[in-house]
Amino acid sequence: MSKLSLSLALSALLSTTILTASSDNMAESLMNLRADVEQLNSNLNDEKESYKASMKSLTRQKNDLEAIIAREDLKIKQLNAELTKVKKQITSASAHTVGLKPLVLKALDDLSANIQTSLPFKTNERLADVRKIKNQLENDLITPQKALAQTWNTYGDSIRMTKENGLFKQTIKLDNEDRLAQVARVGTMMMFFKTPDDRVGYVNKDVHGWNYTEVLSKNEKAEVMNIFDAFQKHIRTGYFPLPNALITSNNTASEAK
């Protein structure tokens, strides 16, 4: 009986110990779970606040953009109104020069044709200037008198080209590829080119139009490089032996002074 009692007592004590240990583990687990829930809840609240802040920022941006669009719409309306006003003024000012407009347009067409057939120096830019004057005149954005003055100035630029020698940069077509090159222009008689990799040559004209001809002989390359060197040093006078580059002839040697 004493042994049985002792065994029962030990079993009861062991059961109590196990239950106590289990209770402690459950309490610790519950505490951990509670801490996790609180952390998740805190993260959720942070996300909510961040979302609210983002929405407020987006709303402000939307309102700012709408305000900008409204201001731009107002500017466009004001500009259209001003343009209509200017057109009316131009039409009124042009009433006494009705016959001048077609004459200026004809002069602009002649100038465009001249630029297209003359030495290929900044051709696209010069044609763009002529087109701008023509478009403004055709759409009554400038008076015929102003268009005439601008046309005269453009003609003056073409005339001034015949007297100028100098170095410039422009795009040329070499081997069917567009290349940015330095050009040495001698009035409107001849023009030489030099690419960044020191390919040099001159422009000439045949029945198909303008060509950029590369010189390959050592002597001709030295002659072309010499004129670039002279122009770089601002030497504009003197005798320069040059390859056959006069646009009026392809059969005789030439010299430029």
LOLO-559726 format. One line per field, with one value per residue (C-alpha): y, z, x; residue in one letter. Coordinates in Angstrom, 1 decimal, always signed. Each point is the difference from the previous one (the first is absolute). Layout:
% LOLO-559726
north	c(Y,...) $
up	c(Z,...) $
east	c(X,...) $
zanu	c(A,...) $
END
This chain:
% LOLO-559726
north	c(+0.0,+2.4,-0.7,+0.5,+3.3,+1.1,-0.8,+1.9,+2.9,+0.1,-0.3,+2.9,+2.1,-0.8,+0.9,+3.3,+0.8,-0.8,+2.1,+2.9,-0.2,-0.2,+3.0,+2.0,-0.9,+1.0,+3.3,+0.7,-0.9,+2.2,+2.9,-0.5,-0.2,+3.1,+1.8,-1.1,+1.2,+3.4,+0.3,-0.9,+2.5,+2.7,-0.8,+0.1,+3.4,+1.2,-1.2,+1.8,+3.2,-0.3,-0.7,+3.0,+2.2,-1.3,+0.7,+3.5,+0.6,-1.4,+2.1,+3.2,-0.9,-0.6,+3.4,+1.6,-1.6,+1.1,+3.5,+0.0,-1.4,+2.7,+2.7,-1.4,-0.1,+3.6,+0.9,-1.8,+1.8,+3.3,-0.8,-1.0,+3.3,+1.9,-1.9,+0.8,+3.7,+0.1,-1.7,+2.7,+2.7,-1.6,-0.4,+3.7,+1.1,-2.1,+1.4,+2.6,-2.4,-2.8,-0.3,-0.3,-3.4,-2.0,+1.8,-0.9,-3.6,-0.2,+1.4,-2.6,-2.8,+1.3,+0.3,-3.6,-1.2,+1.9,-1.5,-3.5,+0.3,+2.1,-1.2,-2.5,+2.1,-0.4,-0.6,-1.4,+2.9,+2.6,-1.6,-0.2,+3.8,+0.6,-2.4,+1.7,+3.4,-1.5,-1.8,+3.1,+2.0,-2.5,-0.3,+3.8,-0.2,+2.8,+2.9,-0.1,+2.9,-1.9,-3.1,+2.1,+1.3,-3.5,-1.3,+2.8,-0.8,-3.7,+1.1,+2.1,-3.1,-1.8,+2.9,+0.3,-3.7,+0.7,+2.3,-2.1,-2.6,-1.9,-3.2,-1.4,-3.3,-1.8,-3.5,-1.4,-3.3,-2.1,-3.6,+0.4,+0.7,+3.3,+1.2,+3.1,+1.7,+3.3,+1.9,+2.7,+2.2,+2.3,+2.4,-2.0,-1.3,-3.0,-1.8,-2.6,-2.4,-1.8,-2.7,-0.8,-3.0,+2.4,-1.1,+3.0,+1.1,+2.6,+0.4,-0.2,+0.0,-2.3,-0.6,-1.9,+2.9,+0.7,-2.6,-0.1,-1.4,-1.3,+0.6,-3.0,+1.1,+1.1,+3.3,+1.0,-1.0,+2.2,+2.9,-0.3,-0.3,+3.1,+2.2,-1.2,+0.8,+3.5,+0.7,-1.2,+2.6,+2.6,+0.3,+1.1,+1.3,-1.7,-2.6,-3.5,-2.9,-2.1,-3.0,+0.4,+1.5,+2.9,-0.6,+1.6,-2.4,-3.6,-0.1,+2.5,+0.4,+2.9,+2.5,+2.1,+3.4) $
up	c(+0.0,+0.8,-3.3,-1.9,+1.9,-0.8,-3.7,-0.2,+1.8,-2.5,-2.9,+1.3,+0.5,-3.5,-1.5,+1.9,-1.2,-3.7,+0.2,+1.6,-2.8,-2.7,+1.5,+0.0,-3.6,-1.0,+1.8,-1.7,-3.4,+0.6,+1.0,-3.2,-2.1,+1.7,-0.8,-3.6,-0.3,+1.5,-2.4,-3.0,+1.2,+0.3,-3.5,-1.3,+1.6,-1.5,-3.5,+0.5,+0.9,-2.9,-2.4,+1.3,-0.4,-3.6,-0.8,+1.3,-2.0,-3.2,+0.6,+0.4,-3.2,-1.8,+1.1,-1.0,-3.4,-0.5,+0.9,-2.4,-2.8,+0.7,-0.2,-3.2,-1.5,+0.9,-1.5,-3.2,-0.2,+0.6,-2.7,-2.5,+0.7,-0.4,-3.2,-1.4,+0.9,-1.6,-3.2,-0.2,+0.4,-2.7,-2.3,+0.5,-0.5,-3.1,-1.7,-1.8,-1.1,-1.6,-3.0,+2.2,+1.5,-3.3,-0.9,+3.3,-0.3,-3.5,+1.3,+2.8,-2.5,-2.2,+3.1,+0.9,-3.5,+0.2,+3.3,-1.2,-3.0,+1.5,+2.1,+2.6,+3.0,+2.9,-2.6,+2.3,+2.5,-2.7,-1.6,+3.4,+0.4,-3.4,+0.8,+3.3,-1.7,-2.6,+2.5,+2.1,-3.0,-1.4,+3.3,+0.5,+3.1,-1.4,-2.4,-3.6,+0.9,+2.9,-2.2,-2.7,+2.5,+1.3,-3.6,-0.8,+3.0,-1.1,-3.5,+1.7,+1.8,-3.3,-1.6,+3.1,-0.4,-3.3,+1.8,+3.1,+0.5,+3.3,+2.0,+0.9,+1.2,-1.7,-0.9,-3.3,-1.8,-0.5,-1.2,+0.2,+3.8,+1.8,+1.6,+2.1,-1.5,+0.0,-3.3,-1.5,-2.3,-2.6,-0.8,-2.1,-2.4,+1.9,+3.3,+1.7,+2.8,+2.7,+2.2,+3.6,-1.3,-2.5,-3.1,-2.3,-3.3,-1.8,-1.4,-3.7,-2.2,-2.8,-1.7,+3.0,+2.4,+2.7,+1.1,+2.7,-1.6,+2.2,-1.1,+0.4,-1.4,+2.6,-1.8,-0.3,+3.6,+1.1,-2.1,+1.6,+3.5,-0.7,-0.7,+3.2,+1.9,-1.6,+0.8,+3.5,+0.4,-1.5,-3.1,-2.7,-2.7,-2.0,-2.7,+0.9,-2.5,+0.2,-1.6,-2.9,+2.0,-1.9,-0.4,-3.5,-1.4,+0.6,-2.6,+1.0,+3.1,+2.2,+2.4,+2.6,+1.1) $
east	c(+0.0,+2.8,+1.7,-3.3,-0.6,+3.5,-0.5,-3.3,+1.5,+2.9,-2.4,-2.1,+3.1,+1.3,-3.4,-0.1,+3.5,-0.9,-3.2,+2.0,+2.6,-2.7,-1.8,+3.3,+0.6,-3.5,+0.3,+3.3,-1.5,-3.0,+2.3,+2.0,-3.2,-1.3,+3.3,-0.2,-3.6,+0.9,+3.0,-2.3,-2.6,+2.7,+1.3,-3.6,-0.5,+3.2,-1.0,-3.4,+1.7,+2.4,-2.9,-1.9,+3.1,+0.5,-3.6,+0.3,+3.1,-1.5,-3.1,+2.1,+2.0,-3.3,-1.3,+3.3,-0.1,-3.6,+1.0,+2.9,-2.2,-2.6,+2.7,+1.4,-3.4,-0.5,+3.4,-1.0,-3.3,+1.8,+2.6,-2.6,-1.9,+3.3,+0.8,-3.5,+0.6,+3.4,-1.3,-2.7,+2.6,+2.2,-3.0,-0.8,+3.6,+0.3,-3.1,+2.0,+2.7,-2.1,+2.3,+3.1,-0.7,+0.2,+3.2,+1.6,-1.2,+1.5,+3.3,+0.1,-0.6,+2.8,+2.3,-0.8,+0.8,+3.3,+1.0,-0.8,+2.3,+2.8,+2.9,-1.3,+0.9,-2.5,-2.7,-2.7,+0.4,-0.2,-3.0,-1.7,+0.4,-1.6,-2.9,-0.6,-0.4,-2.3,-2.2,-0.4,-0.9,-2.4,-1.8,-0.1,+2.2,+2.2,-0.7,+1.3,+2.2,+1.7,+0.2,+1.7,+2.5,+0.8,+0.3,+2.4,+2.1,+0.1,+1.1,+2.6,+1.3,+0.3,+1.9,+2.3,+0.9,+1.7,+2.5,+0.7,+2.7,+0.1,-0.3,-3.4,-1.6,-2.8,-1.3,+1.3,-0.8,+3.0,-0.3,-3.7,+0.2,-0.6,+3.2,+0.6,+3.0,+1.9,-0.3,+2.3,-2.1,+1.6,-2.9,-2.4,+2.7,+1.2,-0.3,+2.2,-0.8,+1.9,-1.5,+1.1,+2.0,+1.9,-1.7,+0.1,-1.4,-2.2,-3.5,-0.6,-3.1,-1.2,-3.3,-1.3,+0.8,+2.6,+2.6,+2.6,+3.1,+2.8,+3.6,+2.3,+3.4,+2.5,+0.7,-3.7,-0.7,+2.9,-1.4,-3.4,+1.4,+2.1,-3.0,-1.7,+3.1,+0.2,-3.6,+0.4,+2.8,-2.3,+2.1,-2.4,+2.3,+2.8,+0.4,-1.1,+0.6,-3.2,-1.6,-2.4,-2.9,-1.4,-3.7,+0.0,+2.5,+1.1,+2.8,+2.7,+2.2,-0.9,+1.5,-1.9,+1.2) $
zanu	c(M,S,K,L,S,L,S,L,A,L,S,A,L,L,S,T,T,I,L,T,A,S,S,D,N,M,A,E,S,L,M,N,L,R,A,D,V,E,Q,L,N,S,N,L,N,D,E,K,E,S,Y,K,A,S,M,K,S,L,T,R,Q,K,N,D,L,E,A,I,I,A,R,E,D,L,K,I,K,Q,L,N,A,E,L,T,K,V,K,K,Q,I,T,S,A,S,A,H,T,V,G,L,K,P,L,V,L,K,A,L,D,D,L,S,A,N,I,Q,T,S,L,P,F,K,T,N,E,R,L,A,D,V,R,K,I,K,N,Q,L,E,N,D,L,I,T,P,Q,K,A,L,A,Q,T,W,N,T,Y,G,D,S,I,R,M,T,K,E,N,G,L,F,K,Q,T,I,K,L,D,N,E,D,R,L,A,Q,V,A,R,V,G,T,M,M,M,F,F,K,T,P,D,D,R,V,G,Y,V,N,K,D,V,H,G,W,N,Y,T,E,V,L,S,K,N,E,K,A,E,V,M,N,I,F,D,A,F,Q,K,H,I,R,T,G,Y,F,P,L,P,N,A,L,I,T,S,N,N,T,A,S,E,A,K) $
END
